[in-house]
Amino acid sequence: MTQSINKVMLLGNLGADPDFKTFDNGDKICNLSVATNVSWKEPHGETWHERTEWHRVTVKASNLVSLCERKAHKGAKVFLEGALETRSWEDTLGHKRWTTEIILRPFRSELKILSDATQRTSNDVEFQTLKTPPTCGVPTPKDLIPF
């Protein structure tokens, strides 16, 4: 049997306040919009460019949804680990639609709120985490931050 890996790790900022949904059975999920940025300089120029990539994230692990309720808000820096999933549905006109998103399930997922929108220096970073088991061998956010 062939082994494969479906793992996504992001370090970025929340572009909006979390969107929470509660189901009839009492289960909750949280939808996040996470922005990551890349900057580069032209090879023989002095012009810097920046591109922002937006990621849809759905948090399904109840302990991580609880963390989002308490700490997550627009502008907060977050570290997350989850898996890519693609799903389809039919819209109101009968057209088939597709989306790919990052899912944080109750296993092999992680979410850390690294700072709030007012904290801008690396000295002020406060780690708030609820980790879902297991995540062996995953670097800590401190190892991922390049400064």
N, C-alpha and C positions, 0 to 999 in steps of 0.2 A: 504494500500500500504506500502511495506517495504522500509525503508530509507537505503541508502548506501552512502559511502564516497569513492571517488577516489581522493586522495591528496598525492602529493610527495613533500617533502621539503629536499633540499640538501644544504650542506655547503661544498664546495670543491674548487679545482683549475682547471682552463682551461688547458687541455693537448695539445691544438693546437690553432692557431688563428681561429676565427670564419669563417665558410664557408657560404657565402651569395648567394642566388639565387633570380633572378628577373624573374617574369612571364610576358607573353605578355600583360596582362592588367595593368602592373606596380606594382602589389603587390610584396612584398619581404618577404622572410623567412630567418632565420639564423639557421644554425646547429652548435651545440656546443658539444664538448667532455669534460665531467667533471669527474675528478678523486676524489674519496673519499678514505680515508685511515682509517684502524683500526689497533691498536697496542695492543699486549697482552704479558704477561709474563707467562711462564710455571708455573703451581701450585707449584712445589717443585724444581724449578730451577732458574737460573739467566739469562736465555736466553730470549731475547725479540724477538718477531716476528712482522712482519707488512705485511698487505695485502692491495693491492690497487684494488678498484672496479671502473670500467669505466662505465659511463652512457651516452647514446645518448640523446641529448636534441634538440628539434625543437622549435624555437621561431616564433610564427605566429602573435603575437600582434605587430602592426606597431610601437607603441611607444617604445616597448622593443627592436625591431629590430634596431631602430634608436639609442638607447642606446648602443647596441652591436657595431654598426658601429663607434661610437665615442670613446668608452672606453674599450671594451673587447679585450684582446689579450692573447696569450699563457702565462701561469703562474699566471694570475690574480686570486685572491680569489673571489669567487662568492657565493651568497646565492640565491636560486631560489625556487619557489613554482609553481607547475603545476599538471598535471594529467597524469597517465599512459594510453597509447593507444597502441594497437597491430594492425598491418596491415599486409596484405599479397600481394604478387605479383608473377608473373611468370618470371623466369630468361630466358636468351637467349636460354637455352637448354629445356625449357618447364617445368622445375621443379618448384613446388610451394615453395616459400620462405616466412618466417615470421620474423618480428622484433617487439620488444616492445621498446617504447621510451617514454620519458617525453615530453609532449606538453605544451607550454605556449601560451594559447589562449588569445584573447582580454578581457576575463572575468575570474575572480578568479585566476589570475596568477601574479607573482611578480618576479622581477629580480633586484638584487643589486650587483654592482661591489664594493666589500669591499676594495680591494687594488690592486695595480698593481704588477708586478713581482718583482719590486725592493723594495717594502715596506714589511718588515718582522716583525715589532714589533706592538703590539696591540695599542701603542700610536700613530702610524702613519696611522691608518685606516681612510680612507676617504669614506664616504657613498655617492654613486651616485645611484639614484633610479628614476625610473618612475614606479609608482604603478598603476596597473589596478584594478578597483573596482569590487566587494567588497571583502575584506579579513578580516572580523570581527573576533576578537579573536585570531589572529595569532601573536605569539611572535615575537618581533623584533630581528634582527640578534644579537644585543647586548645581549639579553637574551639567545641566543643560544650558544654563544661562551663561552666555559667552563673556560677561563682564564681571 
